[in-house]
Amino acid sequence: MYPRTLFYKFSTASMHLAKRKKRIAFLLAAFLGLAITFKAVSAPKREFYQLKIYHLKDQAQENRLDRFLKDAYLPALHRAGVAKVGVFKPAQDAAANATGSAEKLVYVFIPFKSAAQVFKVEEDLTKDKQLATAGQDYFNAAFNNPVYQRIEVVLMEAFEGNPMFTAPNLKAAPAERIYELRSYEAATEDLHENKIAMFNQGEMEIFSRLGFNPVFYAQVKAGSKMPNLMYMTSFESKASRDEKWKAFGADPAWKKMSAMPQYANNFLRADVYLLHPTAYSEI
């Protein structure tokens, strides 16, 4: 009887151990499932951005556009649910005018929580009577006396690694601050995606660590230059901007990353625009 009893006890213990392992495995799987679900729920959704670039012929148009943006358009966007809007002008504008270049540019950056909000806001603006009244000079301008020469519109989606824009906390006067807008075109769609991966896998972290005060990073979904990505960083001054870029070029992490073969030739052309915020810009 003794061996049989011992075998029975051993078998029972083995069954309990197996059941315990199954319960632990089940609880672990449930925990992992909850963790994945929580991460999916808690992760912020990627924002969409609209960049409007107004092309103007002279100071008179610029003055009229400033009045429209400040007194009519930005307040209407707020009523439609957009919290902050950035308005910028080229830092080189004075130098350009001195050389006889007549064209002026105004950049309006509008952040949206989703693609659906882009179209919802546009619909709301068409019904906004306050906007129609405050913006009469803009909307009812004669064909031979418009407020602008033309408008470019770029629609973007934020990078996965930086899904929301940030309004930087700069202390310098608006006329001293530099907002650097960069546009990176690629030779192919695959190389374009590779450059985005490079940002998500470390390049953005380097910018943040070195104090570039990033405003946004985004993939261009619709625009005149494709495939393309755009991003904006910000600085207290032009001198600060130059110092940060010098540090970036010498940074060991950047040197290592930029030398990796998998990131070779992932952009074809980079356009750099140095901007000042207007006095009424909210970003």
Stockholm file with secondary structure:
# STOCKHOLM 1.0

chainA/1-283         MYPRTLFYKFSTASMHLAKRKKRIAFLLAAFLGLAITFKAVSAPKREFYQLKIYHLKDQAQENRLDRFLKDAYLPALHRAGVAKVGVFKPAQDAAANATGSAEKLVYVFIPFKSAAQVFKVEEDLTKDKQLATAGQDYFNAAFNNPVYQRIEVVLMEAFEGNPMFTAPNLKAAPAERIYELRSYEAATEDLHENKIAMFNQGEMEIFSRLGFNPVFYAQVKAGSKMPNLMYMTSFESKASRDEKWKAFGADPAWKKMSAMPQYANNFLRADVYLLHPTAYSEI
#=GR chainA/1-283 SS CHHHHHHHHHHHHHHHHHHHHHHHHHHHHHHHHHHHHHHHHHSCCCCEEEEEEEEESSHHHHHHHHHHIIIIIHHHHHHTTCCCCEEEEETTHHHHHHTTCCCEEEEEEEEESSHHHHHHHHHHHHTCHHHHHHTHHHHTCCTTSCSCSEEEEEEEEECTTSCSCCCCCCCSCTTTCEEEEEEEECSSHHHHHHHHHHIIIIIHHHHHHTTCCCCEEEEEEESSSCSEEEEEEEESSHHHHHHHHHHHHHCHHHHHHHTCGGGTTCCSEEEEEEEEECTTCCC
#=GC SS_cons         CHHHHHHHHHHHHHHHHHHHHHHHHHHHHHHHHHHHHHHHHHSCCCCEEEEEEEEESSHHHHHHHHHHIIIIIHHHHHHTTCCCCEEEEETTHHHHHHTTCCCEEEEEEEEESSHHHHHHHHHHHHTCHHHHHHTHHHHTCCTTSCSCSEEEEEEEEECTTSCSCCCCCCCSCTTTCEEEEEEEECSSHHHHHHHHHHIIIIIHHHHHHTTCCCCEEEEEEESSSCSEEEEEEEESSHHHHHHHHHHHHHCHHHHHHHTCGGGTTCCSEEEEEEEEECTTCCC
//
